[in-house]
Structure formats: structure tokens, C-alpha cells
Amino acid sequence: MAVPHIFWWLAAFAVLVPLVGYWGAGIVLHPPSMSPMAYFPENYGLRYEKTSFKTSDGLTLRGWLIPSAKGESAPTILMCHGWGDNKGELLDETHFLVEKGGYNLFYYDNRSHGESDGKITTMGVLELIDLEAAVKHLSETRPSAIARLGAFGLSMGASVLAMALGRHPEIRAAVLDSPFPSYRRVVRRWAWNKFRAPYVPFVWATLEMLKWRAGNGEIDRYSPMNFIGQVKDRPLFFIAGGQDTLMPVEDVKLVYDAANGCPKEFWVVPEAEHGKCHEAAGPEYESRVLAFFEKNL
């Protein structure tokens, strides 16, 4: 008796789904378009100190401390880059903070990015360990920085900041440029934008494979909306790009709305694509960010 064709289709589908999930999880853990280290402080005539420090799980992260001309008593801003980017990419977008604002800036590469050690990125759970190590390093080596500490995050960096702020009251104010609201939501959007992959079964399979490959069954619990409500009485400035299809305005607004215990601002840059708010708004972006930090640090 011949086996019905539907059986073969179902069998092929049953094999395909986990394979796609495994491949998709690999993309999240190993960003396919990692930015090279192309920007350094000397490109902008900035003095800096190279620094390195250990995470609690034994990795070495590397960063730069760019001092203010005003000295160590000037406020310090912790700088957090995006997925697949590095500290140099973020420096290229934000060196105005030291040049025009006179802030001390502390940049570091997350694990598996830039000049830091590490093999995978998780967009949350492991990057929180990196941020913890960065703050600890600052507190031990530059205690004056902790006295007037702010933070700036872009994309994944903004999302990790949103998750970390509740446990770091020493961060007195933060700019969150284009954070995602939920781990599942951003993976779903990226998969749809890039491959038109439907959530069921392919994105679902990717998210399940991520738990296994990252060795953490709660990896998708590490979402800004689950943490930002813990932040109380500290000013936050949310920025969204009007043409951003990865972290669209409505997604950034979800994080903004969840931050219900803070004085907060929300600004949409109408022409901006993902990660391009500064590029699109130019001097207005700089003046708004500088004004926010001047008021709150």
C-alpha cells in the first residue's frame, strides 16, 4: 500500500522546523553582520584610557574611558552599544557628549563584540552580567564617577539598560534610544523583516532553540517590560525612529508606558530608521540629549 504524499510532507516539515529553529537561534547568538572596529577616540582627537575588567563568569571585557576637560568631578556617562555593533560605532554617534557637554564617557564592548572576549550574545541575560561588571569596575577604579553617573543606551544597549536600572540606583538618569519591549517581539520582528518568517512554527522554534543553545530556559524573560517598572523616581528619556521597522514607535512606547514610576520624556524622530535618530535629527538630537543630562546630572 502506497504511503500518502501528506505523510512525506509532514515528515519533511517535522525535520525542517527544528533545523530552521537551530539556524535562527544561531543568528541571534552570533550576529551575522558584526561591525569591525573602525572608530577610535584618536579619530576625533580625544584623549582616552584603555581599560579591561572581568565579568562574574570569567570573561574579559575591554573599554575606553574618555575624560572630560573639566576633570573627574564632571558627571560620567556609561555608554551601551547595540547588537552587532561595538564601542567605536557608538562613539561615532555620541562623541558630542564629551566635546560639547564636557562629560566623562565610559564605553565598553559587550561579550563577543568589538575587542571583548566571549562567543555568544543573548540581547539580555548575559549582557546584564556585562553591565554589572562595567558598573563594578567604575565604582572600584573611579569612585568619583559613581557620584554623578548617567547612562546612554542604543538599541540592545538601551534594552539592557532598561532591565538593569532597577538594580542600579547609582545611575541617576538614562537616555534609551530605540529599546525593544520584549525578547520575543524583537526576534519576531527581525525574522519577519529579514525573511518574512511566520511566528508559527519558525520563530517559535527559534525561540525554543535559543533556550537550549544559550543554556538558559528563561532567556525570553529578560525583556525590558518585565523590569523597567522597578525604576523609581529617576528621569528617563526615550527616543524612537519614525521609520524604524525593528523597534517601531509603538514598541518603544510600550517600554515608555511600563516605566510608570519615573519622570520621563518621549521623542519621535520622524525620518529616522533603526539606530539612525542622531543621523536624522542632527543638532536637535544633540541639543535634546545634552539638555536632558544637564538637567538631571
N, C-alpha and C positions, 0 to 999 in steps of 0.2 A: 504494500500500500504506500503510495507516494506521500511524503511529508508535505503538508500545505506550505505554500510560499510564506504565509504570515508567520509561521514558526521561525523561518530563517531570518525574516525581518526583525522579529522580536529578539532573537538570539544576537543578531548583529548590533541591535540597539543597546542591549544589555551590556555588551562589551564596550561599545563606543562611549557611553555616558561616563563610566569611571575613568576611561582614558582621557577624555576631554577635561574632566574634573581635575585629574592629576596634572595635566598640561597647564590648565588655567591657574591652579594653585602655584605652579612654578613661576608663572609670570608675576604674581603678586609678591612672592618671596624673593624673586630675582628680577628686578625691573629691567626690561629689555633695552631701554634707552637710557643708560646711566650717563649722566653728564661727566665729561672729563674735567680735571682740574685745570681750568683755563684762566681763572681770575684770581689775582693775589693782591694783597694790600699795596705792594710796591707799584702796581699798575695805576694806582690813584695817589701815589706819593704819600702814603700813610705809614707811619711807624707802627710796628707791631711786635708782639712777643709770641713765639710758638709755644704751645703748651700741650701736654698729654696727661691723661688720667685714666684710672682703671674703673670699670663698672663692677657691680657686685657679683656678676657672673664671669669676671676674669678677662674681659676684652679691654684693649687699649683704644681709647678714642683720642682724636687729635683736633686741636683747635687753635684759634688765634685770639689774643687779647689786644685790641686796638685802643690805646689810651687817649683820653681827652687832653687837649691842650690846657684844660682847666685843672688837671690833676686828678688824683684818686678820689677827692671829695665830690667830684661830679657824679651824677647818677650813672648807673651801669645798666645796660640792656642786654638780656640774654637772647640770642638770635637762633631761631629754629627753622631749618630748611625743609624743603618738600621731598616727596618720594621720587627717587631717581636723580635728585639734584645734590648739591653739596654746599659747603660754606662759602666757596668762591662765587657760586651762582647767586647766593643770597646777598653777599657783599656787593655784587654788581648792582643789585636793586636798592641797596639800603645804605651805602656809604655816606649819603647825605646826613645821616643821623649823627655822625661824628664831625663832618665838615661844617654843617650848618647848625646843628643842635648842641655840639660840644659834649656828647655823651661818650662814656667808655662803652665799648662794644665787645661782647664775648661771643664769638662764633665757634661752633664745633660741628664736626661731621658725625651724624648718626652711624651706628654699626652698618657695615657693608657698603657705606657710601664714602666718597672722597678718599681721604687718607686714613680713615679709621679701619680697625680690624672688624672681622665678622663675615658671616657667609649668607645670612638671610635678613630680610626686613619684614616686619609684620604690620606696619602702619599703626601701631598702638602698644600692644603689651610689652614688647621688647624695647621699644623706643621710650617708654616711660622709665625703664631702667636707665637708659642713656641720659635722660633729662635729670633723673635723681643724681646720677654721678656728676653731671655738669654743675648742678647747684652745690653739691657737697664740695667739689673741687674749688669753686669760687669761695665758699664760706671758710675753707681751710687756708687758702692762699691769698685771698683778697677780702678779708672780713669787712673792710670799708664798703665793698661793693654790695653786700647784703643789706646795708643800712638804707640804701636808696636804689632798690632793684626793680626794674621793669622787664618786660619780655615782649618779643615780637615773633610771630609765627606765620609762615606762609604755607597754605595747602596742608599737607600732612603735618608740618610743623605747628600750624595753628590748631589742628585737631588734637595733637599730643598735648599741647599747652592747655587746651580746654579740659582735658582729662586730668592734668597734673595740678592745676591751680588750687583745687580744693585742699590738697595736702601740702601746699607751699604758700602759707600766708606771707612769707617774706617777699613774694612777688607782689608789688603794690599796685601795678596796673599792667594791662596787656593789650596789644593790638593783635587781632585774629583776622588775618586776611585769607578768606576763602576756605574755612574749615568745612569738612563733611560732617553731617549729623550722625551717621550710623555706618558701621563697618559693612554691613550687608548692603546698604543702599549705595555706597560708593563703588563697591565691587560690581554690583548690578548695573549701575550706570556706565562704568568703564567698559564692561563686557558688551553692553548694548551699543554704545557709541563706536566701539572699535570693530566688533564682529557681528552686530545685530543678533547676539546670542540671547535666546529667551531664558527667563529665570528658571522655569521648569522645562527640562531637567538639568540644563548645563550649568547655570550659575549656582543653582542649589548644590550640584555635585562638586563644583569648585570650592564652595564654602565648606562643605563637609571634608573635602580632601585637605583644605587648609588646616583644619583642626589636627588632622593626623600628621601632616608633614611638618607643622610647626611644633608639634608635641604639646599642644595646649587645647584642651576641649572647650575652653571658654574664650577663645581668641576673638569671637564676634561680639562678646560682651563689652569689649573695650571700644566703646563708641562715645563721642563727646556728649550726646544727650543723656547718657547714663551717669555723667559725672559733673557737668557744668553747674547743675543746681546746688552743688556743695559749696560753691564760691559765694561768699557773703561780703557785701559792703566794700568791694573793690571795683574800680572802674574798668570797663571793658569797651573796646572799640572794634566793632565788626565791620568788615569790608567785603563786598561781593561784586562780581563782574556781571554786568547785564547780559553779556553774550557767552557766559560760562556754561558749557553743556555738561561739565563733570561735577562741579559744585555750584549748581544754579542758584539764583537769588532765593528761591523758595526753600532750598536746603540750608543755606546759611541762616535764613530767617528762623528755621526750626531750632538751631543752636541758640540764636539770639533770644528766642522766646523762652527756651528752657533755662536761661540764666536769669531766673526771676528774683534773685536776691541781691542784684548789683545795680549800681548806676551804670548805664550803658548807652552806647551810640550805635547807629546802623547807617551805613553809607553805601549806596549802589553807584558804581561807575558804569554808566550805560553802555559804552562801546567796548568794554574790556572782556576779553576771553580769559580762560583759566590761567591764573598766575600772572596776568598782564595788567593789573589795575594801575600799578605805578606807571607803566609804559603808556597806558591810555590817558591817564589823568595828568601826568607830568607834575608841574609845580603845585597844582592843587593837592595832589596826593601828599607831597612832601609837607606842605603847609598844614594840612589837617593832622597828619601823624605827629609832626613836631609840636603842634598846639596841644594835642592830647597829652603827650608826655610832659610838656612844660607845665601843664595844669595839674597833673597827677603825680609827678615825681619831685 
